[in-house]
Structure formats: C-alpha cells, structure tokens
Amino acid sequence: MRIVIVSDNHGNQNILKILYHIYSSLYKDNVKFIHLGDSQATNINDLNNFICVKGNNDTLDLPKFQRLTVLDKRIHFSHGDEGLDEIKKDIDQHHPDIYLYGHTHLVKEQIYNNCLILNPGSITLPRDDWHGSYIILTIDKKVTYKVVRINVETILNQYQCFIK
C-alpha cells in the first residue's frame, strides 16, 4: 500500500487534483491520500479523495486528529500546530507505529519511542527549499518512504488536463 502525504498547499487545490490523478492511475486501488491540513479549501469536494485533518488556517469542518491502520501499522496524524511535545505525548500514550504532521513547511524525519515521525513539508510554500515537497509512504512487509521534491509551476503546466 502506498500513501501520498501532503500538507500546507494553502489554497492551491489544483496540485492536489494532479497528484490524485497521477498516483491513482499508477497504483489503482493500492494507494491512499492523506492531507495534513492548511489546504484552505473552501469546498469540501476539493478534498474528496483525501483523508484530512484541519490546519490552523482551515475553515472547513474537519477533524483535528485522525487514526488509520494500514496492514497492521497504526498511523496517527494531525496538523501539528500543537507542537512536537504534544505529538510526543500522543506517541507515549497510544504507541502508533507512524505519526504524520505538517504545519512547519519543513521536511522532518525522526524516530521517537519506536515511532517514525514524518513531516512532508509544504507542497506549495516550502521554507527549506524552493521546491515543494510531499512524501510517498510504502507499507508492505516493511515501511519505507521517499520525500519527493517538485517544481509546482512545472507540474501545473504539464498536467493542466487534470484541472477542471
């Protein structure tokens, strides 16, 4: 199972549509999509294909926290604006295998208490590079992930056919 993890697109819904079309075409029913908040979508339909949490800049009625189990791996996720100390408290209390968060616009990867903590950075407004970023998490016999860096302008121009 592959999971496409994005965060902090701050209003650019077209990049979400493109990523959905690319990865759902590649992996069919073997892919999920997670959005870690600050989509700033004004219509819930813009997020139909994503499992979402609410960011500090979102106005839609979305949950602040979500849990998901994929092939026996427990995944917890939030926007992360509560801070890393609160994330670590959740890890200490519930012992997920993976914790995902956004908010910082910085790619982060660490292990805490046997939990893989990942932040995909921002897909459109990165603070650590001029390329946007997201993560492809693969869960099968083992857990692997890849940080993907993209030039959003180039992607939007190349895949305009997916934008309605």
C-alpha positions in Angstrom: 0.0 0.0 0.0 1.3 3.5 -0.9 0.2 6.6 0.9 0.7 10.0 -0.7 1.1 12.5 2.2 0.8 16.3 1.5 0.4 19.3 3.7 0.1 23.1 3.6 -0.9 23.8 0.0 -2.6 27.0 1.2 -5.3 27.3 -1.4 -3.7 25.6 -4.4 -6.3 22.8 -4.9 -5.0 22.1 -8.5 -1.9 20.5 -7.2 -4.0 18.1 -5.1 -6.1 17.1 -8.2 -2.9 16.4 -10.2 -1.3 14.3 -7.5 -4.5 12.3 -7.1 -4.8 11.6 -10.9 -1.1 10.7 -11.2 -1.0 8.3 -8.2 -4.4 6.8 -8.6 -3.6 6.0 -12.2 -0.2 4.4 -11.2 -1.4 2.4 -8.2 -5.1 2.0 -8.8 -6.7 0.7 -5.5 -3.4 0.3 -3.8 -3.0 4.0 -2.8 -4.4 6.3 -0.2 -4.1 10.1 0.1 -3.6 12.0 3.4 -3.7 15.8 3.7 -2.2 17.1 6.9 -4.0 20.5 7.0 -3.9 24.0 5.7 -5.5 23.1 2.4 -7.6 26.3 2.8 -10.2 24.6 0.6 -13.5 26.4 0.5 -15.4 23.4 -0.8 -15.2 20.0 0.9 -15.5 18.4 -2.6 -11.9 19.7 -3.3 -10.7 17.2 -0.6 -13.0 14.3 -1.5 -10.1 11.9 -2.3 -8.0 12.8 0.8 -8.2 11.7 4.4 -7.8 15.1 6.0 -7.2 16.9 9.3 -7.9 20.6 10.0 -5.0 23.0 9.9 -4.8 26.3 11.8 -5.7 28.2 8.6 -8.6 25.9 7.5 -12.3 27.0 7.9 -13.9 23.7 6.8 -15.3 21.4 9.5 -12.5 18.8 9.5 -11.2 16.7 12.4 -8.1 17.9 14.2 -6.7 14.4 14.5 -7.1 11.1 12.6 -6.1 7.5 13.1 -5.7 4.9 10.4 -4.4 1.3 10.3 -2.8 0.0 7.2 -1.6 -3.6 7.1 -1.2 -3.7 10.9 0.7 -0.4 11.1 -1.1 2.2 13.2 -0.8 5.7 11.8 -1.8 8.8 13.7 -1.9 12.3 12.2 -2.6 15.9 12.9 -1.7 19.3 11.5 1.0 19.6 14.2 0.3 23.2 15.2 0.0 21.9 18.8 3.8 21.4 18.7 6.1 18.4 18.9 5.8 18.0 22.7 2.0 17.2 22.2 2.8 14.9 19.4 5.3 13.0 21.6 2.7 12.8 24.4 0.3 11.1 21.9 3.0 8.7 20.9 3.8 7.9 24.5 0.2 7.3 25.3 -1.0 5.4 22.2 2.2 3.9 20.7 1.4 4.4 17.0 3.9 3.0 14.5 3.9 6.2 12.4 3.0 9.8 13.3 2.4 12.3 10.5 2.2 16.1 10.9 2.5 19.3 8.8 2.4 23.0 9.8 6.1 23.8 9.7 6.6 23.8 5.9 9.8 21.9 6.6 10.5 18.3 5.8 11.3 16.4 9.0 12.0 12.8 9.7 12.8 11.3 13.1 12.3 8.3 15.3 10.8 8.8 18.8 9.9 5.9 21.1 10.0 3.4 18.2 7.6 5.6 16.2 8.5 7.0 12.8 7.6 10.7 12.7 7.3 12.3 9.3 6.5 15.8 8.1 6.2 16.2 4.3 6.9 20.0 4.4 4.7 22.1 2.2 3.7 21.1 -1.3 3.5 24.8 -2.5 5.2 27.1 0.1 8.3 25.3 1.4 10.6 27.0 3.9 13.6 24.7 3.4 14.0 24.7 -0.4 12.4 26.3 -3.5 10.8 23.0 -4.5 7.6 21.9 -2.9 7.6 18.5 -1.2 5.4 15.6 -0.3 6.0 12.1 0.9 5.3 8.7 -0.6 5.0 6.2 2.3 5.0 2.5 1.3 3.7 -0.1 3.7 4.1 -3.8 2.9 6.4 -6.2 4.7 8.4 -3.2 5.8 7.8 0.6 6.0 9.7 2.8 3.6 9.2 6.4 2.5 10.5 8.8 0.0 10.5 12.6 0.1 9.5 13.9 -3.4 10.6 17.5 -4.4 8.7 19.1 -7.2 8.6 22.4 -9.1 4.9 23.2 -8.7 4.7 25.6 -11.6 6.1 23.0 -14.0 3.8 20.3 -12.7 0.8 22.6 -13.1 1.7 23.5 -16.6 2.4 19.9 -17.7 -0.8 18.4 -16.2 -3.4 21.1 -17.0 -5.6 18.4 -18.5 -6.4 17.2 -14.9 -7.5 20.6 -13.7 -11.2 21.2 -14.2 
